[in-house]
């Protein structure tokens, strides 16, 4: 972390810096005010000199890099600078060098990003109040995904390589687990770790960020009697498919609501009880058999839940609720596909953590703006197109940068109207193949560095 004292700058550069600060992406800064960034710097002990690229601009730059369609930090900085130069022609051809911009990202401590994300998460949760409930419970989904990283020795050592059926993976991989509000698509928390880190180990410390009574939706990887006890000990309800090794027919039924709906005793294995003596020998859980569609085919699946009362929580509604778990996959699509995060750009572990934090912050900023648009225009936030929302935010940025201050609220409201108008069709139970009809032209993979290739073939 940088610990430099505050200094001074020439008046001309200082004036450019203040003008730049006041015009860059006001559409984003309406949701993430400057004071939040500066307070995060202060609370984390990050002291900085007055430079052309301030902490506010560094944060905005990385968030724009997350939502901008071109896959480079340089492209996002060029977007920021050229929009500024268009408003102030005297600054043309005076953009800071790529090294200067890169150093501004390196100076920003990870703790600042974590503080900014925590603030955005709280804001998103507050604005979701009243929308995120199902029978009195706030519904939260969790799941994990992987991200490819740049092929550097430091990242290979820190995150590890995947060894599969086809040999060692070309890139190091990082694993991420996220908690998401199902009804508003706001990220509550996330953790990243090495590829071989178990997803449940990444989830456990995040459980304390949830509220008592929250209902956790998860797939069978997060199922198991020891995990169910952990969820209940944190004051949470849960709903997951039964673990694949669980023999439903051998369970001791305590009472029946129907042939395919009953409450039973679920044994916690001795291995887990030796690790944690507080675990009981048995817990109670409700089992509901439902028919769900997987890849176009219907299958019979047992769901396990802590919602034991069949009258307060009818089986048909519980089954319909589990179908909403798929929304976290939509969240991962936004993160990895719409924001081009499947292959991260950073080349050091610290920079990877910062880039992921910036991208999750960008997700929540766009998600909060979409939520604001849905409330202001009385539309379902889940029907608003994420991609079109990003395009609209970028398109309105120049107008919010150069218009007089008294006109900005009206322009911002027009932006919300346009975002709310861009809705996706209602397509329940949609199933699409993960295939491309038209493949982009591709080249053979490069197995070495470009410098090594040039030395061997281009001499």
VENQUI-V331379 format. One record per pair of residues at least 24 apart in sequence whose C-alpha atoms are under 8 Angstrom apart, sorted by the first residue. I is the first residue (numbers start at 1). J is the second residue. If there is no record, write none. Layout:
BEGIN
I_J + I_J
END
This chain:
BEGIN
1_46 + 1_107 + 1_108 + 1_109 + 2_46 + 2_47 + 2_48 + 2_107 + 2_108 + 2_109 + 3_45 + 3_46 + 3_47 + 3_48 + 4_47 + 4_48 + 4_49 + 5_47 + 5_48 + 5_49 + 6_47 + 6_48 + 6_49 + 6_50 + 7_49 + 7_50 + 8_49 + 8_50 + 9_50 + 9_51 + 13_52 + 14_50 + 14_51 + 14_52 + 16_52 + 16_91 + 17_51 + 17_52 + 17_53 + 17_54 + 20_84 + 21_54 + 21_56 + 21_57 + 22_401 + 23_84 + 23_400 + 23_401 + 23_402 + 24_57 + 24_60 + 24_80 + 24_84 + 24_397 + 24_401 + 25_60 + 25_80 + 25_397 + 25_398 + 25_400 + 25_401 + 26_397 + 26_400 + 26_401 + 27_393 + 27_396 + 27_397 + 27_400 + 27_412 + 28_60 + 28_365 + 28_393 + 31_365 + 31_368 + 31_369 + 32_120 + 32_365 + 36_116 + 36_119 + 37_112 + 37_116 + 40_112 + 40_113 + 40_115 + 40_116 + 41_112 + 44_111 + 44_112 + 46_108 + 46_109 + 46_112 + 53_101 + 53_104 + 54_104 + 55_104 + 55_108 + 58_104 + 58_105 + 58_108 + 59_358 + 62_355 + 62_358 + 62_359 + 63_358 + 63_359 + 63_361 + 63_362 + 64_362 + 66_339 + 66_340 + 66_341 + 66_358 + 66_359 + 66_362 + 67_338 + 67_339 + 67_362 + 67_390 + 68_339 + 69_339 + 69_340 + 71_340 + 72_345 + 74_98 + 77_101 + 83_398 + 87_402 + 106_351 + 110_350 + 110_353 + 110_354 + 113_354 + 113_357 + 113_358 + 114_357 + 116_361 + 117_357 + 117_360 + 117_361 + 118_189 + 120_361 + 120_364 + 120_365 + 121_186 + 121_187 + 121_188 + 121_189 + 121_364 + 122_188 + 124_186 + 124_364 + 124_367 + 124_368 + 125_186 + 125_188 + 127_368 + 127_371 + 127_372 + 128_184 + 128_371 + 131_183 + 131_184 + 132_181 + 132_182 + 132_183 + 132_184 + 133_183 + 135_313 + 137_213 + 137_214 + 137_215 + 138_181 + 138_213 + 138_214 + 138_215 + 139_181 + 139_182 + 139_183 + 139_214 + 139_215 + 139_216 + 139_217 + 140_179 + 140_180 + 140_181 + 140_182 + 140_214 + 140_215 + 140_216 + 140_217 + 141_179 + 141_180 + 141_181 + 141_182 + 141_216 + 141_217 + 141_218 + 141_325 + 141_327 + 141_328 + 142_177 + 142_178 + 142_179 + 142_180 + 142_216 + 142_217 + 142_218 + 142_328 + 143_177 + 143_178 + 143_179 + 143_199 + 143_218 + 143_219 + 143_328 + 144_175 + 144_176 + 144_177 + 144_178 + 144_199 + 145_175 + 145_176 + 145_177 + 145_332 + 146_173 + 146_174 + 146_175 + 146_176 + 146_195 + 146_342 + 147_173 + 147_174 + 147_175 + 147_176 + 147_336 + 147_341 + 147_342 + 147_343 + 147_344 + 148_172 + 148_173 + 148_174 + 148_342 + 148_343 + 148_344 + 149_173 + 149_174 + 149_343 + 149_344 + 149_345 + 149_346 + 149_347 + 150_343 + 150_344 + 150_345 + 150_346 + 150_347 + 151_347 + 152_347 + 152_348 + 154_347 + 154_348 + 154_349 + 155_347 + 155_348 + 155_349 + 158_194 + 158_349 + 159_193 + 159_194 + 159_195 + 160_194 + 160_195 + 160_196 + 161_195 + 162_195 + 175_199 + 176_202 + 177_202 + 177_203 + 178_203 + 180_328 + 182_324 + 182_325 + 182_327 + 182_328 + 183_382 + 184_367 + 184_371 + 184_381 + 184_382 + 185_327 + 185_328 + 185_331 + 185_367 + 185_382 + 186_363 + 186_364 + 186_367 + 186_368 + 187_360 + 187_363 + 187_364 + 192_353 + 207_231 + 207_234 + 208_234 + 211_235 + 211_236 + 212_236 + 213_237 + 215_239 + 217_322 + 217_325 + 218_325 + 220_244 + 225_266 + 225_267 + 225_268 + 225_269 + 225_283 + 226_268 + 226_269 + 226_272 + 226_279 + 229_279 + 229_283 + 237_305 + 237_306 + 237_307 + 238_304 + 238_305 + 238_306 + 238_307 + 239_303 + 239_304 + 239_305 + 239_306 + 239_322 + 240_303 + 240_304 + 240_305 + 240_322 + 241_301 + 241_302 + 241_303 + 241_304 + 242_301 + 242_302 + 242_303 + 242_304 + 257_310 + 260_287 + 260_288 + 260_289 + 261_286 + 261_287 + 261_288 + 261_289 + 261_315 + 262_286 + 262_287 + 262_288 + 263_287 + 263_308 + 288_315 + 290_319 + 293_429 + 295_431 + 296_431 + 334_363 + 334_386 + 335_359 + 335_360 + 335_363 + 338_387 + 366_390 + 369_416 + 370_416 + 370_419 + 370_420 + 372_416 + 373_416 + 373_417 + 373_419 + 373_420 + 374_420 + 376_416 + 377_417 + 377_420 + 379_420 + 383_423 + 383_424 + 383_425 + 383_426 + 384_419 + 384_420 + 384_421 + 384_422 + 384_423 + 384_424 + 385_419 + 385_422 + 385_423 + 385_424 + 388_419 + 388_422 + 389_419 + 389_422 + 392_418 + 392_419
END
